[in-house]
C-alpha cells in the first residue's frame, strides 16, 4: 500500500521552476505530480516527449504554449491530452499560487 497527499511534496522544493515527483511507474506508463513554483518571468523549456501526455491542473492557473504558436489557458480542474512530439511549454503561471499538475505519460492511441 502506498499513501500520499497531492498537496505535499517529498522532493526538495526549489525557489523557481518545476519540481517533479513520480507517483507510479510501469513499463508503459509514468504518472507524476508536478509543481511549478512561483510566477515564471520567462517561458519554460520546450518539451518534445516520446509518449502522449494527459495533464490536469489541480491548483493555480497557467498558459501553455505550443510549437505552432497556439496558446491554451489552463484553470484549476482543466485537463488536456498532448500527443507525443507536440512541442509545448509553460508560458505563464499564477502570480501568488503554485501550480500543481498531474501528468500521465503513455501510448493513448
Biopython code that builds the backbone (N, CA, C, O; Angstrom):
import numpy as np
from Bio.PDB.StructureBuilder import StructureBuilder

atoms = [
    (1, "UNK", "N", (0.843, -1.168, 0.000)),
    (1, "UNK", "CA", (0.000, 0.000, 0.000)),
    (1, "UNK", "C", (0.899, 1.246, 0.000)),
    (1, "UNK", "O", (1.911, 1.305, 0.698)),
    (2, "UNK", "N", (0.500, 2.224, -0.796)),
    (2, "UNK", "CA", (1.221, 3.492, -0.861)),
    (2, "UNK", "C", (0.230, 4.599, -0.563)),
    (2, "UNK", "O", (-0.878, 4.611, -1.099)),
    (3, "UNK", "N", (0.623, 5.522, 0.286)),
    (3, "UNK", "CA", (-0.247, 6.632, 0.653)),
    (3, "UNK", "C", (0.495, 7.940, 0.440)),
    (3, "UNK", "O", (1.702, 8.016, 0.670)),
    (4, "UNK", "N", (-0.222, 8.973, -0.001)),
    (4, "UNK", "CA", (0.398, 10.271, -0.208)),
    (4, "UNK", "C", (-0.645, 11.370, -0.172)),
    (4, "UNK", "O", (-1.826, 11.125, 0.073)),
    (5, "UNK", "N", (-0.189, 12.575, -0.419)),
    (5, "UNK", "CA", (-1.065, 13.737, -0.452)),
    (5, "UNK", "C", (-0.652, 14.590, -1.641)),
    (5, "UNK", "O", (0.518, 14.947, -1.786)),
    (6, "UNK", "N", (-1.612, 14.911, -2.482)),
    (6, "UNK", "CA", (-1.334, 15.636, -3.727)),
    (6, "UNK", "C", (-0.752, 17.031, -3.465)),
    (6, "UNK", "O", (-0.077, 17.589, -4.330)),
    (7, "UNK", "N", (-1.006, 17.589, -2.294)),
    (7, "UNK", "CA", (-0.556, 18.945, -1.987)),
    (7, "UNK", "C", (0.763, 18.999, -1.228)),
    (7, "UNK", "O", (1.265, 20.085, -0.936)),
    (8, "UNK", "N", (1.329, 17.841, -0.908)),
    (8, "UNK", "CA", (2.623, 17.790, -0.225)),
    (8, "UNK", "C", (3.635, 17.123, -1.135)),
    (8, "UNK", "O", (3.316, 16.169, -1.845)),
    (9, "UNK", "N", (4.854, 17.630, -1.108)),
    (9, "UNK", "CA", (5.909, 17.095, -1.957)),
    (9, "UNK", "C", (7.004, 16.484, -1.107)),
    (9, "UNK", "O", (7.434, 17.066, -0.112)),
    (10, "UNK", "N", (7.450, 15.303, -1.511)),
    (10, "UNK", "CA", (8.561, 14.668, -0.813)),
    (10, "UNK", "C", (9.893, 15.108, -1.419)),
    (10, "UNK", "O", (10.933, 15.025, -0.766)),
    (11, "UNK", "N", (9.860, 15.573, -2.661)),
    (11, "UNK", "CA", (11.083, 16.058, -3.307)),
    (11, "UNK", "C", (11.427, 17.443, -2.768)),
    (11, "UNK", "O", (10.549, 18.178, -2.318)),
    (12, "UNK", "N", (12.712, 17.793, -2.819)),
    (12, "UNK", "CA", (13.149, 19.109, -2.355)),
    (12, "UNK", "C", (12.545, 20.195, -3.235)),
    (12, "UNK", "O", (12.665, 20.154, -4.460)),
    (13, "UNK", "N", (11.901, 21.159, -2.605)),
    (13, "UNK", "CA", (11.277, 22.271, -3.315)),
    (13, "UNK", "C", (12.353, 23.267, -3.754)),
    (13, "UNK", "O", (13.285, 23.568, -3.008)),
    (14, "UNK", "N", (12.201, 23.768, -4.976)),
    (14, "UNK", "CA", (13.132, 24.776, -5.468)),
    (14, "UNK", "C", (12.429, 26.129, -5.471)),
    (14, "UNK", "O", (11.200, 26.190, -5.462)),
    (15, "UNK", "N", (13.196, 27.205, -5.484)),
    (15, "UNK", "CA", (12.644, 28.564, -5.401)),
    (15, "UNK", "C", (11.755, 28.906, -6.598)),
    (15, "UNK", "O", (10.627, 29.367, -6.425)),
    (16, "UNK", "N", (12.257, 28.682, -7.793)),
    (16, "UNK", "CA", (11.507, 28.945, -9.023)),
    (16, "UNK", "C", (11.719, 27.778, -9.966)),
    (16, "UNK", "O", (12.760, 27.122, -9.935)),
    (17, "UNK", "N", (10.734, 27.526, -10.797)),
    (17, "UNK", "CA", (10.850, 26.427, -11.749)),
    (17, "UNK", "C", (9.893, 25.303, -11.410)),
    (17, "UNK", "O", (8.816, 25.540, -10.864)),
    (18, "UNK", "N", (10.288, 24.070, -11.735)),
    (18, "UNK", "CA", (9.385, 22.943, -11.556)),
    (18, "UNK", "C", (10.025, 21.826, -10.740)),
    (18, "UNK", "O", (11.221, 21.555, -10.848)),
    (19, "UNK", "N", (9.194, 21.190, -9.920)),
    (19, "UNK", "CA", (9.582, 20.015, -9.160)),
    (19, "UNK", "C", (8.727, 18.851, -9.648)),
    (19, "UNK", "O", (7.507, 18.979, -9.752)),
    (20, "UNK", "N", (9.357, 17.719, -9.947)),
    (20, "UNK", "CA", (8.665, 16.530, -10.446)),
    (20, "UNK", "C", (8.748, 15.430, -9.388)),
    (20, "UNK", "O", (9.800, 15.216, -8.784)),
    (21, "UNK", "N", (7.634, 14.738, -9.171)),
    (21, "UNK", "CA", (7.617, 13.610, -8.249)),
    (21, "UNK", "C", (6.872, 12.449, -8.916)),
    (21, "UNK", "O", (5.705, 12.586, -9.284)),
    (22, "UNK", "N", (7.546, 11.318, -9.067)),
    (22, "UNK", "CA", (6.920, 10.138, -9.662)),
    (22, "UNK", "C", (5.986, 9.498, -8.651)),
    (22, "UNK", "O", (6.385, 9.191, -7.528)),
    (23, "UNK", "N", (4.733, 9.299, -9.060)),
    (23, "UNK", "CA", (3.740, 8.650, -8.210)),
    (23, "UNK", "C", (3.592, 7.175, -8.555)),
    (23, "UNK", "O", (3.346, 6.349, -7.676)),
    (24, "UNK", "N", (3.744, 6.843, -9.846)),
    (24, "UNK", "CA", (3.602, 5.466, -10.302)),
    (24, "UNK", "C", (4.378, 5.317, -11.601)),
    (24, "UNK", "O", (4.331, 6.189, -12.468)),
    (25, "UNK", "N", (5.083, 4.216, -11.725)),
    (25, "UNK", "CA", (5.845, 3.974, -12.947)),
    (25, "UNK", "C", (5.759, 2.494, -13.290)),
    (25, "UNK", "O", (5.935, 1.634, -12.427)),
    (26, "UNK", "N", (5.487, 2.206, -14.562)),
    (26, "UNK", "CA", (5.499, 0.839, -15.066)),
    (26, "UNK", "C", (6.257, 0.836, -16.391)),
    (26, "UNK", "O", (6.818, 1.856, -16.790)),
    (27, "UNK", "N", (6.273, -0.308, -17.073)),
    (27, "UNK", "CA", (6.967, -0.376, -18.363)),
    (27, "UNK", "C", (6.352, 0.553, -19.395)),
    (27, "UNK", "O", (7.056, 1.067, -20.264)),
    (28, "UNK", "N", (5.029, 0.775, -19.305)),
    (28, "UNK", "CA", (4.355, 1.552, -20.350)),
    (28, "UNK", "C", (3.764, 2.881, -19.874)),
    (28, "UNK", "O", (3.328, 3.683, -20.700)),
    (29, "UNK", "N", (3.741, 3.130, -18.561)),
    (29, "UNK", "CA", (3.131, 4.358, -18.039)),
    (29, "UNK", "C", (4.020, 5.052, -17.015)),
    (29, "UNK", "O", (4.765, 4.413, -16.271)),
    (30, "UNK", "N", (3.921, 6.373, -16.998)),
    (30, "UNK", "CA", (4.545, 7.187, -15.955)),
    (30, "UNK", "C", (3.477, 8.162, -15.470)),
    (30, "UNK", "O", (2.909, 8.910, -16.265)),
    (31, "UNK", "N", (3.203, 8.154, -14.172)),
    (31, "UNK", "CA", (2.236, 9.070, -13.569)),
    (31, "UNK", "C", (3.012, 9.929, -12.587)),
    (31, "UNK", "O", (3.654, 9.416, -11.671)),
    (32, "UNK", "N", (2.948, 11.247, -12.786)),
    (32, "UNK", "CA", (3.739, 12.125, -11.936)),
    (32, "UNK", "C", (2.949, 13.339, -11.485)),
    (32, "UNK", "O", (1.949, 13.732, -12.085)),
    (33, "UNK", "N", (3.441, 13.906, -10.413)),
    (33, "UNK", "CA", (2.924, 15.155, -9.857)),
    (33, "UNK", "C", (3.994, 16.208, -10.131)),
    (33, "UNK", "O", (5.182, 15.968, -9.919)),
    (34, "UNK", "N", (3.567, 17.360, -10.597)),
    (34, "UNK", "CA", (4.498, 18.440, -10.936)),
    (34, "UNK", "C", (4.048, 19.693, -10.200)),
    (34, "UNK", "O", (2.857, 20.003, -10.171)),
    (35, "UNK", "N", (4.986, 20.408, -9.612)),
    (35, "UNK", "CA", (4.671, 21.693, -9.005)),
    (35, "UNK", "C", (5.504, 22.765, -9.699)),
    (35, "UNK", "O", (6.729, 22.674, -9.763)),
    (36, "UNK", "N", (4.821, 23.779, -10.214)),
    (36, "UNK", "CA", (5.500, 24.938, -10.787)),
    (36, "UNK", "C", (5.531, 25.998, -9.696)),
    (36, "UNK", "O", (4.484, 26.473, -9.255)),
    (37, "UNK", "N", (6.720, 26.363, -9.268)),
    (37, "UNK", "CA", (6.904, 27.270, -8.143)),
    (37, "UNK", "C", (7.064, 28.702, -8.607)),
    (37, "UNK", "O", (7.938, 29.000, -9.421)),
    (38, "UNK", "N", (6.239, 29.579, -8.101)),
    (38, "UNK", "CA", (6.389, 30.995, -8.374)),
    (38, "UNK", "C", (6.038, 31.355, -9.807)),
    (38, "UNK", "O", (6.012, 30.501, -10.694)),
    (39, "UNK", "N", (5.773, 32.609, -10.010)),
    (39, "UNK", "CA", (5.422, 33.109, -11.340)),
    (39, "UNK", "C", (6.636, 33.013, -12.253)),
    (39, "UNK", "O", (7.747, 33.368, -11.861)),
    (40, "UNK", "N", (6.417, 32.531, -13.471)),
    (40, "UNK", "CA", (7.505, 32.463, -14.440)),
    (40, "UNK", "C", (7.778, 33.841, -15.008)),
    (40, "UNK", "O", (6.853, 34.531, -15.435)),
    (41, "UNK", "N", (9.017, 34.243, -15.017)),
    (41, "UNK", "CA", (9.394, 35.532, -15.606)),
    (41, "UNK", "C", (9.718, 35.386, -17.081)),
    (41, "UNK", "O", (9.708, 36.361, -17.833)),
    (42, "UNK", "N", (10.004, 34.163, -17.484)),
    (42, "UNK", "CA", (10.234, 33.860, -18.895)),
    (42, "UNK", "C", (9.678, 32.459, -19.151)),
    (42, "UNK", "O", (9.544, 31.672, -18.214)),
    (43, "UNK", "N", (9.358, 32.142, -20.389)),
    (43, "UNK", "CA", (8.769, 30.836, -20.686)),
    (43, "UNK", "C", (9.668, 29.684, -20.247)),
    (43, "UNK", "O", (10.893, 29.798, -20.237)),
    (44, "UNK", "N", (9.036, 28.588, -19.889)),
    (44, "UNK", "CA", (9.775, 27.382, -19.542)),
    (44, "UNK", "C", (10.402, 26.740, -20.762)),
    (44, "UNK", "O", (10.189, 27.188, -21.888)),
    (45, "UNK", "N", (11.183, 25.682, -20.534)),
    (45, "UNK", "CA", (11.840, 24.995, -21.650)),
    (45, "UNK", "C", (10.811, 24.248, -22.480)),
    (45, "UNK", "O", (9.729, 23.917, -21.995)),
    (46, "UNK", "N", (11.153, 23.986, -23.728)),
    (46, "UNK", "CA", (10.275, 23.237, -24.624)),
    (46, "UNK", "C", (10.357, 21.752, -24.279)),
    (46, "UNK", "O", (11.440, 21.219, -24.037)),
    (47, "UNK", "N", (9.210, 21.097, -24.259)),
    (47, "UNK", "CA", (9.138, 19.657, -24.092)),
    (47, "UNK", "C", (8.758, 19.038, -25.439)),
    (47, "UNK", "O", (7.857, 19.522, -26.124)),
    (48, "UNK", "N", (9.444, 17.980, -25.800)),
    (48, "UNK", "CA", (9.160, 17.208, -27.016)),
    (48, "UNK", "C", (9.256, 15.746, -26.597)),
    (48, "UNK", "O", (10.309, 15.121, -26.722)),
    (49, "UNK", "N", (8.145, 15.210, -26.099)),
    (49, "UNK", "CA", (8.159, 13.934, -25.409)),
    (49, "UNK", "C", (7.867, 12.748, -26.322)),
    (49, "UNK", "O", (7.138, 12.867, -27.307)),
    (50, "UNK", "N", (8.445, 11.616, -25.979)),
    (50, "UNK", "CA", (8.286, 10.378, -26.734)),
    (50, "UNK", "C", (6.879, 9.792, -26.604)),
    (50, "UNK", "O", (6.418, 9.090, -27.504)),
    (51, "UNK", "N", (6.198, 10.071, -25.501)),
    (51, "UNK", "CA", (4.883, 9.484, -25.212)),
    (51, "UNK", "C", (3.804, 10.569, -25.218)),
    (51, "UNK", "O", (4.100, 11.755, -25.071)),
    (52, "UNK", "N", (2.546, 10.142, -25.391)),
    (52, "UNK", "CA", (1.412, 11.044, -25.213)),
    (52, "UNK", "C", (1.374, 11.457, -23.738)),
    (52, "UNK", "O", (1.864, 10.737, -22.867)),
    (53, "UNK", "N", (0.785, 12.627, -23.474)),
    (53, "UNK", "CA", (0.692, 13.104, -22.096)),
    (53, "UNK", "C", (-0.719, 13.608, -21.805)),
    (53, "UNK", "O", (-1.244, 14.469, -22.511)),
    (54, "UNK", "N", (-1.315, 13.059, -20.760)),
    (54, "UNK", "CA", (-2.565, 13.593, -20.202)),
    (54, "UNK", "C", (-2.128, 14.432, -19.017)),
    (54, "UNK", "O", (-1.447, 13.942, -18.116)),
    (55, "UNK", "N", (-2.521, 15.701, -19.020)),
    (55, "UNK", "CA", (-2.113, 16.592, -17.934)),
    (55, "UNK", "C", (-3.343, 17.312, -17.390)),
    (55, "UNK", "O", (-4.202, 17.756, -18.151)),
    (56, "UNK", "N", (-3.416, 17.421, -16.049)),
    (56, "UNK", "CA", (-4.508, 18.129, -15.393)),
    (56, "UNK", "C", (-3.932, 19.121, -14.391)),
    (56, "UNK", "O", (-3.013, 18.806, -13.634)),
    (57, "UNK", "N", (-4.494, 20.323, -14.405)),
    (57, "UNK", "CA", (-4.091, 21.343, -13.446)),
    (57, "UNK", "C", (-4.984, 21.214, -12.210)),
    (57, "UNK", "O", (-6.196, 21.419, -12.283)),
    (58, "UNK", "N", (-4.376, 20.877, -11.090)),
    (58, "UNK", "CA", (-5.095, 20.661, -9.833)),
    (58, "UNK", "C", (-5.238, 21.963, -9.054)),
    (58, "UNK", "O", (-6.238, 22.178, -8.369)),
    (59, "UNK", "N", (-4.235, 22.828, -9.163)),
    (59, "UNK", "CA", (-4.228, 24.095, -8.414)),
    (59, "UNK", "C", (-3.554, 25.164, -9.247)),
    (59, "UNK", "O", (-2.579, 24.890, -9.947)),
    (60, "UNK", "N", (-4.070, 26.388, -9.173)),
    (60, "UNK", "CA", (-3.469, 27.514, -9.866)),
    (60, "UNK", "C", (-4.078, 27.733, -11.238)),
    (60, "UNK", "O", (-5.136, 27.198, -11.568)),
    (61, "UNK", "N", (-3.377, 28.537, -12.030)),
    (61, "UNK", "CA", (-3.750, 28.734, -13.428)),
    (61, "UNK", "C", (-2.473, 28.919, -14.227)),
    (61, "UNK", "O", (-1.449, 29.359, -13.705)),
    (62, "UNK", "N", (-2.558, 28.572, -15.507)),
    (62, "UNK", "CA", (-1.361, 28.603, -16.345)),
    (62, "UNK", "C", (-1.753, 28.769, -17.801)),
    (62, "UNK", "O", (-2.895, 28.530, -18.191)),
    (63, "UNK", "N", (-0.781, 29.183, -18.590)),
    (63, "UNK", "CA", (-0.942, 29.229, -20.040)),
    (63, "UNK", "C", (0.145, 28.342, -20.638)),
    (63, "UNK", "O", (1.333, 28.519, -20.366)),
    (64, "UNK", "N", (-0.287, 27.381, -21.460)),
    (64, "UNK", "CA", (0.646, 26.533, -22.189)),
    (64, "UNK", "C", (0.807, 27.084, -23.596)),
    (64, "UNK", "O", (-0.151, 27.561, -24.204)),
    (65, "UNK", "N", (2.025, 27.013, -24.101)),
    (65, "UNK", "CA", (2.319, 27.433, -25.475)),
    (65, "UNK", "C", (2.801, 26.214, -26.243)),
    (65, "UNK", "O", (3.536, 25.379, -25.717)),
    (66, "UNK", "N", (2.374, 26.128, -27.495)),
    (66, "UNK", "CA", (2.757, 25.015, -28.348)),
    (66, "UNK", "C", (3.649, 25.505, -29.478)),
    (66, "UNK", "O", (3.661, 26.692, -29.802)),
    (67, "UNK", "N", (4.394, 24.584, -30.073)),
    (67, "UNK", "CA", (5.341, 24.914, -31.135)),
    (67, "UNK", "C", (4.709, 25.615, -32.315)),
    (67, "UNK", "O", (5.388, 26.336, -33.045)),
    (68, "UNK", "N", (3.405, 25.413, -32.514)),
    (68, "UNK", "CA", (2.706, 26.087, -33.614)),
    (68, "UNK", "C", (2.165, 27.459, -33.196)),
    (68, "UNK", "O", (1.338, 28.042, -33.897)),
    (69, "UNK", "N", (2.629, 27.970, -32.060)),
    (69, "UNK", "CA", (2.280, 29.292, -31.503)),
    (69, "UNK", "C", (0.888, 29.341, -30.865)),
    (69, "UNK", "O", (0.454, 30.406, -30.427)),
    (70, "UNK", "N", (0.181, 28.202, -30.805)),
    (70, "UNK", "CA", (-1.129, 28.154, -30.162)),
    (70, "UNK", "C", (-0.946, 28.232, -28.646)),
    (70, "UNK", "O", (0.002, 27.674, -28.094)),
    (71, "UNK", "N", (-1.864, 28.929, -27.985)),
    (71, "UNK", "CA", (-1.851, 29.060, -26.532)),
    (71, "UNK", "C", (-3.140, 28.481, -25.962)),
    (71, "UNK", "O", (-4.216, 28.651, -26.534)),
    (72, "UNK", "N", (-3.018, 27.792, -24.825)),
    (72, "UNK", "CA", (-4.187, 27.271, -24.126)),
    (72, "UNK", "C", (-4.094, 27.698, -22.674)),
    (72, "UNK", "O", (-3.104, 27.421, -21.997)),
    (73, "UNK", "N", (-5.145, 28.383, -22.195)),
    (73, "UNK", "CA", (-5.207, 28.759, -20.790)),
    (73, "UNK", "C", (-5.762, 27.578, -20.007)),
    (73, "UNK", "O", (-6.783, 26.998, -20.377)),
    (74, "UNK", "N", (-5.084, 27.232, -18.929)),
    (74, "UNK", "CA", (-5.492, 26.130, -18.067)),
    (74, "UNK", "C", (-5.919, 26.705, -16.720)),
    (74, "UNK", "O", (-5.188, 27.476, -16.099)),
    (75, "UNK", "N", (-7.119, 26.317, -16.281)),
    (75, "UNK", "CA", (-7.631, 26.704, -14.975)),
    (75, "UNK", "C", (-7.751, 25.458, -14.106)),
    (75, "UNK", "O", (-7.757, 24.340, -14.621)),
    (76, "UNK", "N", (-7.846, 25.638, -12.819)),
    (76, "UNK", "CA", (-7.968, 24.530, -11.879)),
    (76, "UNK", "C", (-9.040, 23.547, -12.356)),
    (76, "UNK", "O", (-10.184, 23.933, -12.596)),
    (77, "UNK", "N", (-8.661, 22.286, -12.489)),
    (77, "UNK", "CA", (-9.582, 21.240, -12.929)),
    (77, "UNK", "C", (-9.515, 20.934, -14.415)),
    (77, "UNK", "O", (-10.026, 19.902, -14.850)),
    (78, "UNK", "N", (-8.899, 21.804, -15.207)),
    (78, "UNK", "CA", (-8.789, 21.563, -16.650)),
    (78, "UNK", "C", (-7.777, 20.454, -16.934)),
    (78, "UNK", "O", (-6.760, 20.334, -16.250)),
    (79, "UNK", "N", (-8.072, 19.648, -17.951)),
    (79, "UNK", "CA", (-7.108, 18.645, -18.398)),
    (79, "UNK", "C", (-6.998, 18.681, -19.914)),
    (79, "UNK", "O", (-7.853, 19.235, -20.606)),
    (80, "UNK", "N", (-5.932, 18.081, -20.408)),
    (80, "UNK", "CA", (-5.583, 18.153, -21.820)),
    (80, "UNK", "C", (-4.778, 16.911, -22.182)),
    (80, "UNK", "O", (-3.969, 16.439, -21.382)),
    (81, "UNK", "N", (-4.993, 16.385, -23.369)),
    (81, "UNK", "CA", (-4.135, 15.315, -23.878)),
    (81, "UNK", "C", (-3.224, 15.919, -24.947)),
    (81, "UNK", "O", (-3.688, 16.471, -25.945)),
    (82, "UNK", "N", (-1.929, 15.801, -24.712)),
    (82, "UNK", "CA", (-0.925, 16.343, -25.630)),
    (82, "UNK", "C", (-0.282, 15.157, -26.356)),
    (82, "UNK", "O", (0.339, 14.308, -25.716)),
    (83, "UNK", "N", (-0.425, 15.089, -27.680)),
    (83, "UNK", "CA", (0.161, 13.965, -28.428)),
    (83, "UNK", "C", (1.694, 13.942, -28.321)),
    (83, "UNK", "O", (2.333, 14.974, -28.115)),
    (84, "UNK", "N", (2.252, 12.762, -28.464)),
    (84, "UNK", "CA", (3.708, 12.610, -28.475)),
    (84, "UNK", "C", (4.316, 13.548, -29.521)),
    (84, "UNK", "O", (3.752, 13.743, -30.598)),
    (85, "UNK", "N", (5.447, 14.113, -29.196)),
    (85, "UNK", "CA", (6.232, 15.001, -30.055)),
    (85, "UNK", "C", (5.527, 16.312, -30.404)),
    (85, "UNK", "O", (5.932, 16.988, -31.350)),
    (86, "UNK", "N", (4.490, 16.682, -29.669)),
    (86, "UNK", "CA", (3.867, 18.007, -29.825)),
    (86, "UNK", "C", (4.637, 18.947, -28.891)),
    (86, "UNK", "O", (4.461, 18.909, -27.673)),
    (87, "UNK", "N", (5.492, 19.789, -29.482)),
    (87, "UNK", "CA", (6.311, 20.691, -28.675)),
    (87, "UNK", "C", (5.422, 21.605, -27.847)),
    (87, "UNK", "O", (4.476, 22.200, -28.363)),
    (88, "UNK", "N", (5.737, 21.714, -26.542)),
    (88, "UNK", "CA", (4.955, 22.567, -25.655)),
    (88, "UNK", "C", (5.814, 23.030, -24.481)),
    (88, "UNK", "O", (6.864, 22.461, -24.183)),
    (89, "UNK", "N", (5.325, 24.085, -23.828)),
    (89, "UNK", "CA", (5.999, 24.590, -22.640)),
    (89, "UNK", "C", (5.016, 25.415, -21.822)),
    (89, "UNK", "O", (3.960, 25.820, -22.310)),
    (90, "UNK", "N", (5.384, 25.655, -20.570)),
    (90, "UNK", "CA", (4.592, 26.525, -19.705)),
    (90, "UNK", "C", (5.038, 27.952, -19.985)),
    (90, "UNK", "O", (6.206, 28.296, -19.803)),
    (91, "UNK", "N", (4.103, 28.773, -20.426)),
    (91, "UNK", "CA", (4.409, 30.155, -20.774)),
    (91, "UNK", "C", (4.237, 31.076, -19.569)),
    (91, "UNK", "O", (5.094, 31.916, -19.296)),
    (92, "UNK", "N", (3.121, 30.915, -18.848)),
    (92, "UNK", "CA", (2.832, 31.743, -17.670)),
    (92, "UNK", "C", (2.160, 30.893, -16.611)),
    (92, "UNK", "O", (1.513, 29.892, -16.919)),
    (93, "UNK", "N", (2.320, 31.305, -15.341)),
    (93, "UNK", "CA", (1.640, 30.646, -14.237)),
    (93, "UNK", "C", (1.066, 31.687, -13.286)),
    (93, "UNK", "O", (1.319, 32.884, -13.419)),
    (94, "UNK", "N", (0.298, 31.208, -12.334)),
    (94, "UNK", "CA", (-0.310, 32.062, -11.312)),
    (94, "UNK", "C", (0.737, 32.945, -10.641)),
    (94, "UNK", "O", (1.888, 32.546, -10.470)),
    (95, "UNK", "N", (0.320, 34.146, -10.268)),
    (95, "UNK", "CA", (1.239, 35.055, -9.583)),
    (95, "UNK", "C", (1.461, 34.655, -8.135)),
    (95, "UNK", "O", (2.597, 34.670, -7.660)),
    (96, "UNK", "N", (0.404, 34.300, -7.428)),
    (96, "UNK", "CA", (0.501, 34.093, -5.981)),
    (96, "UNK", "C", (0.279, 32.654, -5.540)),
    (96, "UNK", "O", (0.314, 32.373, -4.342)),
    (97, "UNK", "N", (0.054, 31.747, -6.464)),
    (97, "UNK", "CA", (-0.251, 30.360, -6.124)),
    (97, "UNK", "C", (0.616, 29.431, -6.965)),
    (97, "UNK", "O", (0.687, 29.569, -8.186)),
    (98, "UNK", "N", (1.270, 28.488, -6.303)),
    (98, "UNK", "CA", (2.000, 27.464, -7.055)),
    (98, "UNK", "C", (1.008, 26.644, -7.862)),
    (98, "UNK", "O", (-0.114, 26.403, -7.418)),
    (99, "UNK", "N", (1.416, 26.222, -9.031)),
    (99, "UNK", "CA", (0.587, 25.327, -9.847)),
    (99, "UNK", "C", (0.936, 23.889, -9.482)),
    (99, "UNK", "O", (2.107, 23.527, -9.366)),
    (100, "UNK", "N", (-0.098, 23.084, -9.304)),
    (100, "UNK", "CA", (0.096, 21.656, -9.088)),
    (100, "UNK", "C", (-0.579, 20.941, -10.246)),
    (100, "UNK", "O", (-1.752, 21.171, -10.541)),
    (101, "UNK", "N", (0.182, 20.072, -10.895)),
    (101, "UNK", "CA", (-0.267, 19.330, -12.066)),
    (101, "UNK", "C", (-0.200, 17.833, -11.783)),
    (101, "UNK", "O", (0.637, 17.383, -11.001)),
    (102, "UNK", "N", (-1.079, 17.065, -12.419)),
    (102, "UNK", "CA", (-0.942, 15.622, -12.512)),
    (102, "UNK", "C", (-0.702, 15.302, -13.974)),
    (102, "UNK", "O", (-1.372, 15.857, -14.846)),
    (103, "UNK", "N", (0.237, 14.424, -14.255)),
    (103, "UNK", "CA", (0.564, 14.085, -15.636)),
    (103, "UNK", "C", (0.711, 12.576, -15.779)),
    (103, "UNK", "O", (1.393, 11.924, -14.988)),
    (104, "UNK", "N", (0.064, 12.039, -16.794)),
    (104, "UNK", "CA", (0.151, 10.622, -17.115)),
    (104, "UNK", "C", (0.752, 10.515, -18.517)),
    (104, "UNK", "O", (0.212, 11.065, -19.477)),
    (105, "UNK", "N", (1.868, 9.806, -18.622)),
    (105, "UNK", "CA", (2.566, 9.624, -19.893)),
    (105, "UNK", "C", (2.404, 8.181, -20.350)),
    (105, "UNK", "O", (2.625, 7.250, -19.575)),
    (106, "UNK", "N", (2.018, 7.997, -21.610)),
    (106, "UNK", "CA", (1.853, 6.647, -22.149)),
    (106, "UNK", "C", (1.441, 6.705, -23.607)),
    (106, "UNK", "O", (1.481, 7.764, -24.233)),
    (107, "UNK", "N", (1.051, 5.572, -24.138)),
    (107, "UNK", "CA", (0.580, 5.488, -25.522)),
    (107, "UNK", "C", (-0.943, 5.417, -25.469)),
    (107, "UNK", "O", (-1.500, 4.390, -25.082)),
    (108, "UNK", "N", (-1.620, 6.496, -25.855)),
    (108, "UNK", "CA", (-3.086, 6.584, -25.721)),
    (108, "UNK", "C", (-3.817, 6.354, -27.030)),
    (108, "UNK", "O", (-5.001, 6.678, -27.124)),
    (109, "UNK", "N", (-3.172, 5.819, -28.024)),
    (109, "UNK", "CA", (-3.812, 5.595, -29.313)),
    (109, "UNK", "C", (-4.664, 4.361, -29.280)),
    (109, "UNK", "O", (-5.284, 4.012, -30.285)),
]
sb = StructureBuilder()
sb.init_structure("model")
sb.init_model(0)
sb.init_chain("A")
sb.init_seg("    ")
for serial, (resi, resn, name, xyz) in enumerate(atoms, 1):
    if name == "N":
        sb.init_residue(resn, " ", resi, " ")
    sb.init_atom(name, np.array(xyz, "f"), 0.0, 1.0, " ", f" {name:<3s}", serial, name[0])
structure = sb.get_structure()
